[in-house]
């Protein structure tokens, strides 16, 4: 992917603090493992609490983690005080989610003023691709005082 220059030199702190405020990520045991301009990697442990009927990690849990990775990847390229909201995404699941740990990565493909396009991947501990995601993220700029 391209080499992106962050607009905010404090992007990593903002990403880590924003992630820490997401109680959903705490609940599923997700942790940020890597932050770089335009890229985030989140580790997600397998949990019996979040399986579907066949014993694989539930797609909804995995999707939440990889969507979050894409969102924070997009946020690393915004100006200070900005935030990100998901506009839409598409996910293709290509293999059952089995293994003790998953890496959910988000990578910016194109950073725009208003919309940012990202790709996400979920990789099992054995290196196999579980799912691929394509997202559109909306930049929410800080409100100017009136």
Buried (B, 14 or more C-beta within 10 A) or exposed (E): EEEBEBBBEEBBEBBEEBBEEBEEBEEBBBEBBEBBBBBBBBBBBBBEEBBEEEEBBBBEBBBBBBBBBBBBBBBBBBEEEBBBEBEEBEBEBEEBBBBEEBBBBBBBBEBBEEEBBBBBBBBBBEEBEBBBBBBBBBBBEEEEEE
